Amino acid sequence: MFAARPHKAGADQLDRFVNEPEARAAAGVKSRSTLQSMIKDGLFPKPIRVSPGRIAWSEAEIAAWQQDRIQERDNAITNQSAHAVISND
């Protein structure tokens, strides 16, 4: 599950908002419904309403989500390697 990290950008470090096509590309999904399901299930950051009729995503939150996926992958590889070493003993 994705837990949004509080964004602590200073005045000199503004976050960029990305639109839905950019958010889908970052998530690696093509369809709007898949992205909406991921958000509903807590697997992707929630959008931010930037004006009536317009939503966007925090680029920093998407980057954090991507880093979490990379960390999960790396942890799984490390756990598999450790298990293989124990199994071979």
C-alpha atoms as an extended CHARMM CRD file, in Angstrom:
* protein
*
        89  EXT
         1         1  MET       CA              0.0000000000        0.0000000000        0.0000000000  PROA      1               0.0000000000
         2         2  PHE       CA              1.2590000000        3.4700000000       -0.7970000000  PROA      2               0.0000000000
         3         3  ALA       CA              1.4960000000        5.9240000000        2.0680000000  PROA      3               0.0000000000
         4         4  ALA       CA              1.9560000000        9.4520000000        0.8230000000  PROA      4               0.0000000000
         5         5  ARG       CA              4.9880000000       11.0770000000        2.3390000000  PROA      5               0.0000000000
         6         6  PRO       CA              4.5060000000       14.6290000000        3.5370000000  PROA      6               0.0000000000
         7         7  HSD       CA              6.0250000000       16.9510000000        0.9900000000  PROA      7               0.0000000000
         8         8  LYS       CA              8.3660000000       19.4790000000        2.5480000000  PROA      8               0.0000000000
         9         9  ALA       CA              9.4050000000       21.6890000000       -0.3370000000  PROA      9               0.0000000000
        10        10  GLY       CA             10.7330000000       25.0790000000        0.6010000000  PROA      10              0.0000000000
        11        11  ALA       CA              9.9620000000       28.2840000000       -1.2530000000  PROA      11              0.0000000000
        12        12  ASP       CA             13.0220000000       27.6780000000       -3.4110000000  PROA      12              0.0000000000
        13        13  GLN       CA             12.0090000000       24.0640000000       -4.0640000000  PROA      13              0.0000000000
        14        14  LEU       CA              8.5340000000       24.0010000000       -5.5970000000  PROA      14              0.0000000000
        15        15  ASP       CA              6.8960000000       20.7300000000       -6.5300000000  PROA      15              0.0000000000
        16        16  ARG       CA              5.6930000000       20.1990000000      -10.0790000000  PROA      16              0.0000000000
        17        17  PHE       CA              2.1810000000       18.9800000000      -10.8200000000  PROA      17              0.0000000000
        18        18  VAL       CA              1.7670000000       16.4160000000      -13.5930000000  PROA      18              0.0000000000
        19        19  ASN       CA             -1.3560000000       15.6840000000      -15.5910000000  PROA      19              0.0000000000
        20        20  GLU       CA             -3.1070000000       12.3310000000      -15.8950000000  PROA      20              0.0000000000
        21        21  PRO       CA             -1.2810000000       11.0770000000      -19.0030000000  PROA      21              0.0000000000
        22        22  GLU       CA              2.0520000000       11.7900000000      -17.2760000000  PROA      22              0.0000000000
        23        23  ALA       CA              0.8580000000       10.0790000000      -14.0810000000  PROA      23              0.0000000000
        24        24  ARG       CA             -0.2680000000        7.0140000000      -16.0540000000  PROA      24              0.0000000000
        25        25  ALA       CA              3.0630000000        6.8900000000      -17.8730000000  PROA      25              0.0000000000
        26        26  ALA       CA              4.9540000000        7.1110000000      -14.5730000000  PROA      26              0.0000000000
        27        27  ALA       CA              2.8020000000        4.3010000000      -13.1610000000  PROA      27              0.0000000000
        28        28  GLY       CA              3.3240000000        2.1900000000      -16.2580000000  PROA      28              0.0000000000
        29        29  VAL       CA             -0.3850000000        1.8520000000      -16.9960000000  PROA      29              0.0000000000
        30        30  LYS       CA             -2.2960000000        2.7790000000      -20.1150000000  PROA      30              0.0000000000
        31        31  SER       CA             -5.8830000000        3.0380000000      -18.9600000000  PROA      31              0.0000000000
        32        32  ARG       CA             -7.5600000000        5.6210000000      -16.7730000000  PROA      32              0.0000000000
        33        33  SER       CA             -9.5780000000        2.8950000000      -15.0280000000  PROA      33              0.0000000000
        34        34  THR       CA             -6.4310000000        1.0130000000      -13.9990000000  PROA      34              0.0000000000
        35        35  LEU       CA             -4.9470000000        4.1800000000      -12.5140000000  PROA      35              0.0000000000
        36        36  GLN       CA             -8.2140000000        4.9170000000      -10.6930000000  PROA      36              0.0000000000
        37        37  SER       CA             -8.2570000000        1.3700000000       -9.2730000000  PROA      37              0.0000000000
        38        38  MET       CA             -4.6850000000        1.7610000000       -8.0440000000  PROA      38              0.0000000000
        39        39  ILE       CA             -5.5990000000        5.0300000000       -6.3230000000  PROA      39              0.0000000000
        40        40  LYS       CA             -8.7480000000        3.5320000000       -4.8000000000  PROA      40              0.0000000000
        41        41  ASP       CA             -6.7550000000        0.5620000000       -3.4700000000  PROA      41              0.0000000000
        42        42  GLY       CA             -4.0870000000        2.8510000000       -1.9970000000  PROA      42              0.0000000000
        43        43  LEU       CA             -1.4560000000        1.6700000000       -4.4720000000  PROA      43              0.0000000000
        44        44  PHE       CA             -0.7480000000        5.0430000000       -6.1020000000  PROA      44              0.0000000000
        45        45  PRO       CA             -0.7710000000        8.6420000000       -4.8090000000  PROA      45              0.0000000000
        46        46  LYS       CA             -4.0800000000       10.4780000000       -4.7880000000  PROA      46              0.0000000000
        47        47  PRO       CA             -4.5160000000       13.3900000000       -7.1840000000  PROA      47              0.0000000000
        48        48  ILE       CA             -4.6950000000       17.0000000000       -6.0620000000  PROA      48              0.0000000000
        49        49  ARG       CA             -7.5070000000       19.3060000000       -7.1730000000  PROA      49              0.0000000000
        50        50  VAL       CA             -5.7040000000       22.3290000000       -8.5840000000  PROA      50              0.0000000000
        51        51  SER       CA             -8.8210000000       24.0920000000       -9.8380000000  PROA      51              0.0000000000
        52        52  PRO       CA            -12.4570000000       23.2450000000      -10.4860000000  PROA      52              0.0000000000
        53        53  GLY       CA            -12.4010000000       20.5870000000      -13.1630000000  PROA      53              0.0000000000
        54        54  ARG       CA             -8.6300000000       19.9960000000      -13.0640000000  PROA      54              0.0000000000
        55        55  ILE       CA             -6.6490000000       17.4730000000      -11.0790000000  PROA      55              0.0000000000
        56        56  ALA       CA             -2.9520000000       16.7740000000      -11.0610000000  PROA      56              0.0000000000
        57        57  TRP       CA             -0.4200000000       14.6510000000       -9.2180000000  PROA      57              0.0000000000
        58        58  SER       CA              2.5820000000       15.7260000000       -7.2040000000  PROA      58              0.0000000000
        59        59  GLU       CA              5.7260000000       14.8170000000       -9.1100000000  PROA      59              0.0000000000
        60        60  ALA       CA              7.5210000000       14.3720000000       -5.7730000000  PROA      60              0.0000000000
        61        61  GLU       CA              4.8930000000       11.8920000000       -4.5430000000  PROA      61              0.0000000000
        62        62  ILE       CA              5.1050000000        9.9370000000       -7.7970000000  PROA      62              0.0000000000
        63        63  ALA       CA              8.8970000000        9.8640000000       -7.5040000000  PROA      63              0.0000000000
        64        64  ALA       CA              8.5770000000        8.5800000000       -3.9200000000  PROA      64              0.0000000000
        65        65  TRP       CA              6.1120000000        5.9160000000       -5.1240000000  PROA      65              0.0000000000
        66        66  GLN       CA              8.5850000000        4.8450000000       -7.8180000000  PROA      66              0.0000000000
        67        67  GLN       CA             11.4170000000        4.6620000000       -5.2740000000  PROA      67              0.0000000000
        68        68  ASP       CA              9.2090000000        2.5000000000       -3.0330000000  PROA      68              0.0000000000
        69        69  ARG       CA              8.6100000000        0.0760000000       -5.9280000000  PROA      69              0.0000000000
        70        70  ILE       CA             12.3620000000       -0.0900000000       -6.6060000000  PROA      70              0.0000000000
        71        71  GLN       CA             13.0580000000       -0.7290000000       -2.9130000000  PROA      71              0.0000000000
        72        72  GLU       CA             10.4350000000       -3.5130000000       -2.8280000000  PROA      72              0.0000000000
        73        73  ARG       CA             12.0620000000       -5.1120000000       -5.8570000000  PROA      73              0.0000000000
        74        74  ASP       CA             15.5320000000       -4.8760000000       -4.3600000000  PROA      74              0.0000000000
        75        75  ASN       CA             14.3320000000       -6.2930000000       -1.0380000000  PROA      75              0.0000000000
        76        76  ALA       CA             12.6720000000       -9.2120000000       -2.8430000000  PROA      76              0.0000000000
        77        77  ILE       CA             15.8870000000       -9.9520000000       -4.7590000000  PROA      77              0.0000000000
        78        78  THR       CA             17.9370000000       -9.7950000000       -1.5440000000  PROA      78              0.0000000000
        79        79  ASN       CA             15.4700000000      -12.0900000000        0.2560000000  PROA      79              0.0000000000
        80        80  GLN       CA             15.5020000000      -14.5700000000       -2.6400000000  PROA      80              0.0000000000
        81        81  SER       CA             19.3060000000      -14.5840000000       -2.6780000000  PROA      81              0.0000000000
        82        82  ALA       CA             19.4710000000      -15.1430000000        1.0790000000  PROA      82              0.0000000000
        83        83  HSD       CA             16.9280000000      -17.9510000000        0.8190000000  PROA      83              0.0000000000
        84        84  ALA       CA             18.9240000000      -19.5930000000       -1.9870000000  PROA      84              0.0000000000
        85        85  VAL       CA             22.1030000000      -19.5050000000        0.1160000000  PROA      85              0.0000000000
        86        86  ILE       CA             20.3150000000      -21.0420000000        3.1180000000  PROA      86              0.0000000000
        87        87  SER       CA             18.6960000000      -23.7210000000        0.9140000000  PROA      87              0.0000000000
        88        88  ASN       CA             22.0490000000      -24.7050000000       -0.5780000000  PROA      88              0.0000000000
        89        89  ASP       CA             23.6630000000      -25.3000000000        2.8370000000  PROA      89              0.0000000000
